[in-house]
Amino acid sequence: MSPKELKDQIIQILDDKNAQDITALDIASKTTIADYFIIATAKNAAQIKALVEAIEENLEEKGVLALRKEGVNDARWVVIDYGSIFVHIFNAQTREFYNLEKLWGERS
C-alpha cells in the first residue's frame, strides 16, 4: 500500500469512528522521518483508545502493522508509527497545547 493510500485509509477509519478535526500534513519535503502526519481529536480517553484499536485492527487485516505506538496508557496523545505515516490522536487540550499543525505547516 502506498503512503497516500495508507493515509486515505487511516483518514477513512478515523472518520468512520467519529474522530474530530482530522488533518493530514504532507511533511515529506520537510523531513525524512515520514511522508505524512495524520492528526485527529477524540472526545475522551475511551474514544482515543477505540480509535487506536480500530486503526490497528483494520490495517492488520490488510497486512499493515504498526512499527510502534506510544501514549495509549495515558490516552491524552497517542502516536502510531506506520513508517511513512505517523498518526497522532489527541484529546482537545493536548492538541491545542502542542499545535502540530503550526509546527509542521500547511494542511494538505
WOGI-V656378 format. One record per backbone hydrogen bond with DSSP energy under -1.0 kcal/mol. CO is the residue of the C=O (numbers start at 1). NH is the residue of the N-H. E is the energy in kcal/mol with one decimal. If there is no record, write none. Layout:
<<CO;NH;E> <CO;NH;E>>
This chain:
<<2;6;-2.8> <3;7;-2.8> <4;8;-2.5> <5;9;-2.3> <6;10;-2.6> <7;11;-2.5> <8;12;-2.1> <9;13;-2.2> <10;14;-2.6> <11;15;-2.5> <12;16;-2.8> <13;17;-1.6> <14;19;-2.7> <15;18;-1.7> <20;41;-2.7> <23;39;-3.2> <24;108;-2.2> <25;37;-2.1> <27;30;-1.8> <27;31;-1.5> <35;27;-2.0> <35;28;-1.2> <36;86;-2.1> <37;25;-3.3> <38;88;-3.7> <39;23;-3.0> <40;90;-2.7> <41;20;-3.2> <44;48;-2.2> <45;49;-2.5> <46;50;-2.1> <47;51;-2.7> <48;52;-2.4> <49;53;-2.4> <50;54;-2.4> <51;55;-2.4> <52;56;-2.6> <53;57;-2.7> <54;58;-2.3> <55;59;-2.5> <56;60;-2.6> <57;61;-1.7> <59;64;-2.9> <60;63;-1.7> <68;81;-2.8> <70;79;-2.2> <71;75;-2.8> <76;91;-2.1> <78;89;-2.7> <79;70;-2.2> <80;87;-2.8> <81;67;-3.2> <82;84;-1.9> <84;35;-2.7> <84;36;-2.0> <85;82;-3.4> <86;38;-2.7> <87;80;-2.4> <88;40;-2.2> <89;78;-2.8> <90;42;-3.0> <91;95;-2.3> <92;96;-2.2> <93;97;-2.1> <94;98;-2.4> <95;99;-2.5> <99;103;-1.8> <100;104;-2.8> <101;105;-1.6>>
